[in-house]
Amino acid sequence: METLLLWPEGAPGALGTSDEDCPAITPYLVEGKKNAAVIVCPGGAYAMRADHEGGPVAEWLNTLGISAFVLRYRVAPYGYPHALHDAQRALRTIRYRADEFGIDPGRLGILGFSAGGHLASSAGVLFDAGDEAASEPLERQSSRPDLLILCYPVISMAEGVTHQGSKENQLGSQPDPELTERLSSELQVTAATPPAFLWHTSDDGAVPVENSLQFAAALSRHHIPFDLHVYAHGEHGLGLADDEPHTRGWTEACASWLALNGYCK
């Protein structure tokens, strides 16, 4: 698959020129025009990106008639706001090049697992309409995703709820309280937050299920449509969960929800 750099001339704040310094998207396109599309953010505690939560997920989306883009976002030693800027840049890039990619810029979602779920939820609550005065036309595009798919996501930075490794990799060992609040997505939900699909396991030993429950509660308070699926058992990091009879139904549930939102062919 061809990998497309989000900043061909070098990313803002880059510490070097290796792949890890160069955020990028890998397109998995389906044939046709005006297809729905989803950006895929693998998890990995903001320390790495898990392969099984990238390409295989994009290929599953393709089976639904949805184009996908796997995001290579920056991880440690990069902290906030680099990963968020990478996700926002990906949303703007895909919208700007929508005709080239054969997608509908008004049906562009974002999906994330674990820390990638935190990145996806952050993109869903900390977006902007684009900078009309920007010299680069791409930067005039909105960074708001049209829907969210959050898979055992880290949502909160609050003690006792967060995933400590993800929090430290984003905010350091002594985070600013204001940034802690800003990056707690459940506290940033508004009436403009996109619809969301969430799934988690109730016995997740790495990222407590309270992350999904609190985000869903915030969506409910603001009358944002959502699907919430909590499974009784399942270890953290299942991805598509092909080998887990109890939890693998999440993909069918998600496909149904995507169809409800006009994303499947």
TORPA-911453 format. One record per residue (C-alpha): residue number from 1; residue in three letters; x, y, z. Coordinates in nm, 4 decimals, padded with zeros to 6 digits. Example, Ala and Ser with C-alpha at 12.3 -4.5 7.8 and 13.67 -1.06 7.14 Angstrom:
1,ALA,01.2300,-00.4500,00.7800;
2,SER,01.3670,-00.1060,00.7140;
END
This chain:
1,MET,00.0000,00.0000,00.0000;
2,GLU,00.1196,00.3493,-00.0819;
3,THR,00.1840,00.5673,00.2218;
4,LEU,00.1095,00.9381,00.1892;
5,LEU,00.2900,01.1861,00.4112;
6,LEU,00.0592,01.4360,00.5789;
7,TRP,00.3301,01.7036,00.5651;
8,PRO,00.5534,01.6194,00.2652;
9,GLU,00.7918,01.8994,00.3583;
10,GLY,00.8205,01.7844,00.7197;
11,ALA,00.5741,01.7820,01.0088;
12,PRO,00.5584,02.0730,01.2536;
13,GLY,00.7638,01.9936,01.5624;
14,ALA,00.9363,01.6935,01.4013;
15,LEU,01.2459,01.5744,01.5874;
16,GLY,01.3952,01.3982,01.2871;
17,THR,01.3188,01.2508,00.9462;
18,SER,01.2520,00.8825,01.0219;
19,ASP,00.9121,00.7257,00.9575;
20,GLU,00.8261,00.7840,01.3247;
21,ASP,00.8798,01.1567,01.2737;
22,CYS,00.6624,01.1687,00.9621;
23,PRO,00.2880,01.1201,01.0186;
24,ALA,00.1164,00.9579,00.7228;
25,ILE,-00.1940,00.7815,00.5973;
26,THR,-00.2119,00.4516,00.4103;
27,PRO,-00.5216,00.4420,00.1859;
28,TYR,-00.7355,00.1305,00.1458;
29,LEU,-00.9757,00.2487,-00.1221;
30,VAL,-01.2849,00.0818,-00.2632;
31,GLU,-01.3900,00.1405,-00.6216;
32,GLY,-01.6377,00.4100,-00.7098;
33,LYS,-01.7105,00.7699,-00.6281;
34,LYS,-01.8565,00.9399,-00.3222;
35,ASN,-01.7769,00.6441,-00.0975;
36,ALA,-01.7917,00.6805,00.2781;
37,ALA,-01.4512,00.6655,00.4471;
38,VAL,-01.3085,00.5977,00.7930;
39,ILE,-00.9657,00.6825,00.9373;
40,VAL,-00.8233,00.3981,01.1496;
41,CYS,-00.6103,00.4789,01.4565;
42,PRO,-00.4365,00.1705,01.6018;
43,GLY,-00.3782,00.1577,01.9756;
44,GLY,-00.0546,00.1226,02.1681;
45,ALA,-00.0585,00.3524,02.4732;
46,TYR,00.0825,00.6405,02.2632;
47,ALA,00.4089,00.4415,02.2740;
48,MET,00.3606,00.2368,01.9552;
49,ARG,00.0871,00.1419,01.7070;
50,ALA,-00.0479,-00.2137,01.7055;
51,ASP,-00.0417,-00.3693,01.3572;
52,HIS,-00.3470,-00.5904,01.4162;
53,GLU,-00.5561,-00.2778,01.4825;
54,GLY,-00.4540,-00.1159,01.1520;
55,GLY,-00.4506,-00.2910,00.8147;
56,PRO,-00.6864,-00.5782,00.9046;
57,VAL,-00.9437,-00.3275,01.0290;
58,ALA,-00.9154,-00.1243,00.7087;
59,GLU,-00.9671,-00.4415,00.5052;
60,TRP,-01.2782,-00.5246,00.7106;
61,LEU,-01.4169,-00.1773,00.6395;
62,ASN,-01.3525,-00.2361,00.2693;
63,THR,-01.5808,-00.5428,00.2829;
64,LEU,-01.8599,-00.3036,00.3857;
65,GLY,-01.7948,-00.0798,00.0850;
66,ILE,-01.6152,00.1800,00.2981;
67,SER,-01.2760,00.3249,00.2068;
68,ALA,-01.0258,00.3385,00.4913;
69,PHE,-00.7057,00.5215,00.5798;
70,VAL,-00.4700,00.3831,00.8445;
71,LEU,-00.3125,00.6723,01.0329;
72,ARG,00.0533,00.6688,01.1323;
73,TYR,00.0367,00.9239,01.4114;
74,ARG,00.3262,01.0303,01.6276;
75,VAL,00.3869,00.8495,01.9560;
76,ALA,00.6415,00.8841,02.2398;
77,PRO,00.8708,01.0694,02.2675;
78,TYR,00.6097,01.2925,02.1028;
79,GLY,00.3417,01.4061,02.3465;
80,TYR,00.0378,01.6311,02.3224;
81,PRO,-00.0580,01.7946,02.0868;
82,HIS,00.1293,01.6120,01.8097;
83,ALA,-00.0925,01.3038,01.7714;
84,LEU,-00.4065,01.5198,01.7736;
85,HIS,-00.2578,01.7508,01.5113;
86,ASP,-00.1757,01.4444,01.2997;
87,ALA,-00.5359,01.3190,01.3193;
88,GLN,-00.6722,01.6634,01.2377;
89,ARG,-00.4347,01.6947,00.9446;
90,ALA,-00.5492,01.3551,00.8166;
91,LEU,-00.9140,01.4646,00.8296;
92,ARG,-00.8338,01.7849,00.6423;
93,THR,-00.6143,01.6062,00.3864;
94,ILE,-00.8747,01.3437,00.3006;
95,ARG,-01.1483,01.6042,00.2685;
96,TYR,-00.9284,01.8233,00.0472;
97,ARG,-00.8421,01.5268,-00.1766;
98,ALA,-01.1889,01.3711,-00.1641;
99,ASP,-01.2400,01.3635,-00.5410;
100,GLU,-00.9006,01.2009,-00.5918;
101,PHE,-00.9798,00.9330,-00.3334;
102,GLY,-01.3378,00.8849,-00.4562;
103,ILE,-01.4931,00.9660,-00.1202;
104,ASP,-01.7725,01.1830,00.0137;
105,PRO,-01.6147,01.4560,00.2328;
106,GLY,-01.9375,01.4669,00.4346;
107,ARG,-01.9122,01.0989,00.5318;
108,LEU,-01.5693,01.0767,00.6898;
109,GLY,-01.5472,00.9012,01.0250;
110,ILE,-01.2633,00.8072,01.2571;
111,LEU,-01.2099,00.4782,01.4405;
112,GLY,-00.9644,00.4063,01.7189;
113,PHE,-00.8593,00.1302,01.9569;
114,SER,-00.7420,00.1927,02.3141;
115,ALA,-00.5073,00.4969,02.2994;
116,GLY,-00.6090,00.5278,01.9342;
117,GLY,-00.9635,00.5510,02.0700;
118,HIS,-00.8515,00.8401,02.2850;
119,LEU,-00.7079,01.0060,01.9762;
120,ALA,-01.0303,00.9444,01.7829;
121,SER,-01.2483,01.0755,02.0661;
122,SER,-01.0218,01.3801,02.1012;
123,ALA,-01.0662,01.4493,01.7302;
124,GLY,-01.4416,01.4259,01.7888;
125,VAL,-01.4518,01.6837,02.0683;
126,LEU,-01.1568,01.9170,01.9906;
127,PHE,-01.2189,01.9926,01.6236;
128,ASP,-01.2322,02.3215,01.4351;
129,ALA,-01.3925,02.4470,01.1153;
130,GLY,-01.0603,02.5175,00.9458;
131,ASP,-00.8658,02.8393,00.9043;
132,GLU,-01.0260,03.0476,00.6302;
133,ALA,-00.7180,03.2697,00.6184;
134,ALA,-00.4687,02.9834,00.5787;
135,SER,-00.2357,03.0126,00.2813;
136,GLU,-00.2493,02.6349,00.2330;
137,PRO,-00.5969,02.5444,00.0982;
138,LEU,-00.5901,02.2126,00.2812;
139,GLU,-00.5816,02.3926,00.6170;
140,ARG,-00.9117,02.5620,00.5351;
141,GLN,-01.0894,02.2259,00.5656;
142,SER,-01.2834,02.1227,00.8758;
143,SER,-01.1203,01.8740,01.1135;
144,ARG,-01.4541,01.7490,01.2505;
145,PRO,-01.5115,01.3764,01.1935;
146,ASP,-01.8673,01.2879,01.0935;
147,LEU,-01.8837,00.9882,01.3265;
148,LEU,-01.6733,00.8073,01.5869;
149,ILE,-01.6029,00.4361,01.6379;
150,LEU,-01.4336,00.3835,01.9749;
151,CYS,-01.3038,00.0366,02.0589;
152,TYR,-01.2087,-00.0217,02.4244;
153,PRO,-01.1002,00.3433,02.4212;
154,VAL,-00.9014,00.5450,02.6660;
155,ILE,-01.1338,00.8426,02.7166;
156,SER,-01.0514,01.0069,03.0474;
157,MET,-00.7264,01.1377,03.1929;
158,ALA,-00.8749,01.1259,03.5457;
159,GLU,-00.6960,00.9213,03.8098;
160,GLY,-00.8533,00.5828,03.8669;
161,VAL,-01.0181,00.5799,03.5253;
162,THR,-00.7433,00.6573,03.2762;
163,HIS,-00.4766,00.4276,03.1375;
164,GLN,-00.1690,00.5585,03.3133;
165,GLY,00.0800,00.4777,03.0377;
166,SER,-00.1249,00.6587,02.7743;
167,LYS,-00.1649,00.9570,03.0033;
168,GLU,00.2054,00.9834,03.0815;
169,ASN,00.3059,00.9447,02.7170;
170,GLN,00.0752,01.2319,02.6253;
171,LEU,00.1083,01.4647,02.9231;
172,GLY,00.4172,01.3589,03.1168;
173,SER,00.4479,01.2437,03.4772;
174,GLN,00.3251,01.5737,03.6259;
175,PRO,00.0551,01.6944,03.3866;
176,ASP,-00.0979,02.0383,03.3871;
177,PRO,-00.4492,02.0123,03.5390;
178,GLU,-00.5977,02.2190,03.2562;
179,LEU,-00.4515,01.9833,02.9944;
180,THR,-00.5712,01.6838,03.1952;
181,GLU,-00.9237,01.8228,03.1732;
182,ARG,-00.8907,01.9186,02.8062;
183,LEU,-00.7810,01.5656,02.7140;
184,SER,-01.0591,01.4005,02.9155;
185,SER,-01.2991,01.3598,02.6254;
186,GLU,-01.6011,01.2936,02.8473;
187,LEU,-01.5665,01.6506,02.9770;
188,GLN,-01.5461,01.8052,02.6291;
189,VAL,-01.8632,01.6671,02.4722;
190,THR,-02.0987,01.9303,02.3289;
191,ALA,-02.4094,01.9308,02.1115;
192,ALA,-02.1726,01.9382,01.8105;
193,THR,-01.9964,01.6115,01.8972;
194,PRO,-02.0485,01.3474,01.6250;
195,PRO,-02.2536,01.0296,01.6756;
196,ALA,-02.0525,00.7430,01.8228;
197,PHE,-02.0295,00.3656,01.8376;
198,LEU,-01.8501,00.2291,02.1447;
199,TRP,-01.7577,-00.1200,02.2580;
200,HIS,-01.5667,-00.2447,02.5601;
201,THR,-01.5413,-00.5494,02.7848;
202,SER,-01.6536,-00.5151,03.1437;
203,ASP,-01.3457,-00.6963,03.2742;
204,ASP,-01.0878,-00.5070,03.0648;
205,GLY,-00.7818,-00.5159,03.2882;
206,ALA,-00.5906,-00.2356,03.1144;
207,VAL,-00.8467,00.0336,03.0268;
208,PRO,-01.1441,00.0343,03.2661;
209,VAL,-01.4884,00.0099,03.1086;
210,GLU,-01.5754,00.3351,03.2900;
211,ASN,-01.4024,00.5140,03.0025;
212,SER,-01.6720,00.4073,02.7576;
213,LEU,-01.9522,00.4391,03.0130;
214,GLN,-01.8600,00.7974,03.1010;
215,PHE,-01.8324,00.9026,02.7372;
216,ALA,-02.1676,00.7442,02.6563;
217,ALA,-02.3242,00.9228,02.9535;
218,ALA,-02.1858,01.2541,02.8299;
219,LEU,-02.3249,01.1875,02.4818;
220,SER,-02.6628,01.1066,02.6355;
221,ARG,-02.6677,01.4319,02.8328;
222,HIS,-02.6109,01.6245,02.5086;
223,HIS,-02.8620,01.4175,02.3070;
224,ILE,-02.5954,01.2772,02.0718;
225,PRO,-02.6957,00.9424,01.9150;
226,PHE,-02.4736,00.6511,02.0169;
227,ASP,-02.4464,00.2734,02.0289;
228,LEU,-02.2813,00.1258,02.3400;
229,HIS,-02.1886,-00.2437,02.3568;
230,VAL,-02.0320,-00.3866,02.6728;
231,TYR,-01.9309,-00.7525,02.6698;
232,ALA,-01.8921,-00.9499,02.9915;
233,HIS,-01.5483,-01.0944,02.9181;
234,GLY,-01.2503,-01.0246,02.6966;
235,GLU,-00.8899,-00.9199,02.7382;
236,HIS,-00.7699,-00.5784,02.6284;
237,GLY,-00.6471,-00.5345,02.2714;
238,LEU,-00.8720,-00.7824,02.0898;
239,GLY,-00.8893,-00.5895,01.7631;
240,LEU,-01.1369,-00.7595,01.5311;
241,ALA,-01.1695,-01.0377,01.7929;
242,ASP,-01.1909,-01.3061,01.5228;
243,ASP,-01.0993,-01.5828,01.7678;
244,GLU,-01.3272,-01.4669,02.0498;
245,PRO,-01.6819,-01.6041,02.0018;
246,HIS,-01.8295,-01.3788,02.2694;
247,THR,-01.6893,-01.0439,02.1546;
248,ARG,-01.6374,-01.0870,01.7821;
249,GLY,-01.9966,-00.9833,01.7252;
250,TRP,-01.8883,-00.6220,01.7676;
251,THR,-01.8015,-00.6018,01.3976;
252,GLU,-02.1518,-00.7103,01.2944;
253,ALA,-02.3057,-00.4627,01.5400;
254,CYS,-02.0808,-00.1884,01.4091;
255,ALA,-02.1624,-00.2719,01.0477;
256,SER,-02.5330,-00.2434,01.1307;
257,TRP,-02.4725,00.0945,01.2945;
258,LEU,-02.2654,00.2155,00.9981;
259,ALA,-02.5485,00.1128,00.7648;
260,LEU,-02.7940,00.3020,00.9846;
261,ASN,-02.5753,00.6096,00.9362;
262,GLY,-02.5565,00.5685,00.5578;
263,TYR,-02.1954,00.4474,00.5378;
264,CYS,-02.2307,00.0958,00.3915;
265,LYS,-02.2985,00.0218,00.0293;
END
